[in-house]
């Protein structure tokens, strides 16, 4: 049994990007440990992804929501450990999920968490990041450069983020714009050669990968590092992390 670490904010993380990796990893016999800034209290996913973002649509699919309900009853989720106590030597893999609602800024902007992530990156162990989770790596630095400086990656793409914002802004304002800068633009800004290192993958707005069908999904693999774009890639993303464990 291996131990995988998933840091989270207190609220607003993406249902699918957390619950699907948790389910596939635990189903394979591994243990998933959760961590929040202060620890001790169970965090909560973005509620709109459970009820439906707009007219009951754009939320998580039924199976990831079922996984989420199961996950919230696990002891590791109920009693997360604090970020300050994280040590790379205690874990075999790091998974950085995403989410776009305002509560994610606690996790995306934490210098403490970035320091811990840099230490984990330097351990040489498997690291996975999906959607906004790639921002955590982009902001985690060593010798003045992001740990992503020389690796290949993807993240939430600008067309995907822009489309979600334009479709929902009339009702939800900047719900889909976590920061003024697009995720893709920030990630590209830390890469040595964005044209060679960054890949958007095929267009994806509706079809999602599932437990049994990876055809709509896309990930970028660079050695022990795996990155993905959105919840529709979560199953394939989790499978690639399993391969590295």
N, C-alpha and C positions, 0 to 999 in steps of 0.2 A: 504493500500500500504506500503510495506517495502522498505528499501533502501539497496542495495548491492554495495559494493566497489570493483572495479577492478583496482589495480595499474598496470602500464605498463611502459616499457622503451620508449624512443623516437622512436625507430625503431626495426624491426626484430622479433616482437612477432608472435606467431603462429596464423594464421587466424582462424582455427576451434576452438581452445581452448579458444578464446575470443568471437568470433561471436556467437557460439552456446549457451553458457551460457547467453550471452546478449539477444539473441532472445527468449529463453525459459522463462527467468525471466521477460522480459518486456511483452511478450505475456500473462503472467499470471497476469499482472497488477502491477508488481513491478517496481521500478526505479533503474537503474544501473548508478552509478557515476564512472567516470574514473579519474585517477590521474597519473601524470607524475612527473619527478624530479622537473622541474621548473614550470609546468602548463601553461595554456594559449594557447598552440598550439597543434593542433591535431597530435597524433603520427601516425606511419605507420607500417603496418605488413611487415613481410618478403616478399619481392616481388616475390621470386622464388616460394613461396607457392601459389601465384596467377597465375603465368604463367606456372608453371611446373618445378620441380627441375632438371629433367634429361629427355631430349627428350619429354618434355611435360607431363611427368609422375611424381608421388610421391608428387604432390601438394595437395591442398585442394580439396574436392569434390565440385561439382557445387552448391549444396544447401548452405553449409557454406559460399562459396564465395558470393552468393546472399545475405545472412544475413550480411556479412561484408560490402557490398556496402550500404545496408540499414543503418547499424550501423554508418558508417562514416558520414552520414548526420544528425545524432542526435545531439542536442545541447550539451549533456553531453560529447560526444566524441570530438566535435569541441572545447570545452572549458574545458579541464581537470583541476583539481585543483592540486596545488603543494603538494609533499609529506610532506613538512614541516608543512602544515596546517591540516594534517589528525588527527582526533580524533575518537577513537573507539565509543564514545558515540553518534556520528552522524549517525551511520550505524547499520544495523541489521545483516549483513553477510559480510564476506570477501572472495573473490575468487582470487586465485593466479594462473594465467595461465602460460604456458611455451612457449618455442621457443628455438632454438638451434644456430641461426646465431649470429655473433659477437656482434651485437648491444644489445643482451640480457644481456651482462655482466654489463651494467649500472644498470640494475634492480636486477640481481642476486647478485651482489656484494655490494650493497649500505648499509652501516652501518646505515644510517638514516632510510631507509625503514625497515631494520631489527628491529630497535628500535620501530617503529610504529607497526609492525606486532606483536612483543612481547606484546605490550600493548593491541592489539586487541585480541590476544590469551587469555590473562588474563581476558578479559571481560566476557568470558564464552559464547560468541555468536558463531554461526556457522562459520566454516572456511573450505574452500575447496581449494585443490591444485592439479594441474594436470601436469604431465610430469616434466619439469625442474622447475616448480613453487614450487615443494616440496623442492628444494634447499633453497629457501627463508626461509622456516620454519626451515630447518635443521640448517641454519646459524643464526637464531634468538634465542638469548640466555637469560636465566635468572638464576642467581646464578651459572654462569659458565657452565650450561648445556643447550642443545638445548631444545626448547619447545616440540620437538618430542621425547625426551628422553624416556618417558614411554608409548608412544601410538603406536598403530598398523598403518601401512602405506604401501603404494606402491609408485612407481614413474616410470619414464622411466627406463626400465630394461636394464641390461647390454647386454643380447642377442639382444635386439631391437636396442640399440644404436650402438653396434658393427657391426651388419648386415648392417645398413644404411650407416655406414662409409665405410665398405669394398666394398659395391656395388658402391659407388659414388666417392671414393677417387681419382681414376684415372683422373676424370674430375674436381672435386670440392675441392680437397685437404681435409682440416680438417673442412669443412663446417658443418658436423654432429658431430664434437667433440668440444663442447663449451669450455671444460677444459681438461687438460691431464687426470684427474681422471674421471672415469665413474660416472654418476649421482648416480647410485645404490650404488656404493662403498662409496661415500660421505654420502649419506643418512644413510646407515647402520652404518657408523662410529660413528654416534651420538646417536644411539639407545642403550638402556640398555641391551637388549637381542635380537640381530638381527634375530636369528633363529626362535624366537617366534613372533617377532613383524613385520617382513618384509615378504611380499607376492608378488611374481611375477605374479601370475595368470596364466591362460592358454596361450600357445604360440599365438602370434598375429603379423602377418606381412602384411596381405592383407585385410582381411574382417574387416569392420568397423561397429559399431553400427549406427543406424539411428534414426530418430524421431519416427518411428513405429516398430523398431526391435532392441531390446537390447541384443539379444543372443550373438553377437560377442564381446560385451563390458564387462568390468570388473572394479569394484571399490572396495576399502576397506573402510568400515565404522567403526568408533570408536566413538560412542556418537555423539557429535556435529561436529566431524571432518570427512571429506570425501576426499579421495585421488584417483587419477587415473593415468594411465600410458602414454597415447598418444592420438592424435586426435580421434582415433577410439573409445575411451571411452567417448568422450565429451558429447554426448546426455544423456547417463545414469548418468554421473557425474552431469550434470545440473539438471536432474530430482531429484537426491538425495539431491541436495542443495535446490531445491524447497520444498521438503518434510520438510526440517528443517526450512523453512520460514513460 
